[in-house]
Amino acid sequence: MKIGIDGGGTKTKGVLYQEQRIVDEHIGEMGNPIVDFELAVSNVVQVIDHLLSNNNLQYSDITCISISMAGAGTVVEKLTEAFSKLILCNFVVDSDLKKAHVHMKSKVDETVLRKAVNDLGEYTVLSVDWIK
């Protein structure tokens, strides 16, 4: 199972995937580290913890967490360090802008991409290439 996180200026959305199927979703508070670094990190971890507990899962059940955050471009290393103390499985963190660019250029199942765009309402967390 995998988790995709979209941390934005007003909310943080998490999606739990099994294969290419969405198992669960959760929306938490703001996730922009430029607005408030500590709060954004905490809110992302709260969304992850909710998805895990709501589905009776442990970090050991998750193969990867992909975290995409608005404003993260200048603080990726600091975010990686902060999350490495809190997330107990493989994860990757990057700016939403970079993730959007990478995923628009990659070959992604169009149905999954369209579903992600419709569900999220934006092009910022299209981290669907790692769910294949």
N, C-alpha and C positions, 0 to 999 in steps of 0.2 A: 504494500500500500504506500501511497505517496500523498504529500500535502503540498498544495500551492497556496501561497499567501500574497495578497495585494495590500500593501500598507499605503494608505493615502492620507490626504490632509484632513478628511472628515471621518473616515472609517477604515477599518482593516477587515478584509474579507478572506476567509480561509475556506479551502475546498479539499475534502478528503477523496482521493481516487483509489479505486481498485481496478487494475488494468486501465481501460479507457472509460470506465463508468464512474460517475459521480455518486459517492456513497452518502456524503453529508456536507453541509455548508454551515458556516457560522459568521456572523458579522459582529465585530467588536468596535472599539473606539479608535480614534485617530492613530495613524501609523507613519507619520512623517518625522524623521529624525532631525530635520532642520528646525522644525517648530519646537520640539521638545524631545531630545535624544532619549533620555531615560524612560519617559512615558511611552514613546513609540516602541521601544524595545519591549517594555513590560506589556503593552497592549498586543503586540505580535505573539508573545509567549502565551498570554491568556487565551488568545484564539486557538493556538495550537493545543494547549492543555484542554480546552473545551472539546475540541474535535476528538482528542484521545479519550477523555473520560466519557463523553457522550456515546462512544462506540466501543467501550470496554477494551481499549487498546493501550499498549505501552510504547515507548519510543523504540523498543526492539522490534516492534511490528512494522515500523515505517522504514522503507529503504532510502528515502530522500525527501527533504523538505526544500522547496524552491521559494525563496522570499524575494519579492519585488517591492521596492519601497520608493515612493515619491521623494525626491531630494537626496537620495542615498549616494549619488554619484561621487560626491566629495568625501564621504565618510564610510566607504565600503570596508576598509580595513578595520576601522574602529567598531563598526557593526559586527563584522566577522568575529572580532575578539570578544565582544559582549555576548553574542549568541553562543559562542563556543563554550561559555560557562553555564549556559542555561538549556541548550538543546542537546539532547543525548543521542543523536543519530547524525547521519550524513546530512549536510545542508549546504545550500549555496545562497548567497545574498548579493543582490545587485540593484542598480537603479531601474525604475520602471521604464524609463526612456530607452535604456540599453536593451532590456528584455523585449520591449515592443519591437525594436529594430531587428533584433536577432530573429524573432519569431515571424516577422513579416517576410523575412528572406528565406526561412527554412521551409521545407516541404512538410506541411502538417495536414492531417486528415481534415478536410474542409468542414465536415459535420461537427467534429470536436471543436474546431476553431470558431465556427459560427455559434455553437452553443456557449462557449466561453465568453464570447463577445456579448451575446444576448444576455447572459446571466450577470455579467459584471458591468455591462453598460459602458465599457471603455476598452481601450487597446493597451492597457498598462500591465496586465499580468497574464499574458498569453503563454504561460509556461506549460505548454502541452507537448512539446517535443520530448520531454523526459518521461512522459507517461506511456510512451510506446514500448 
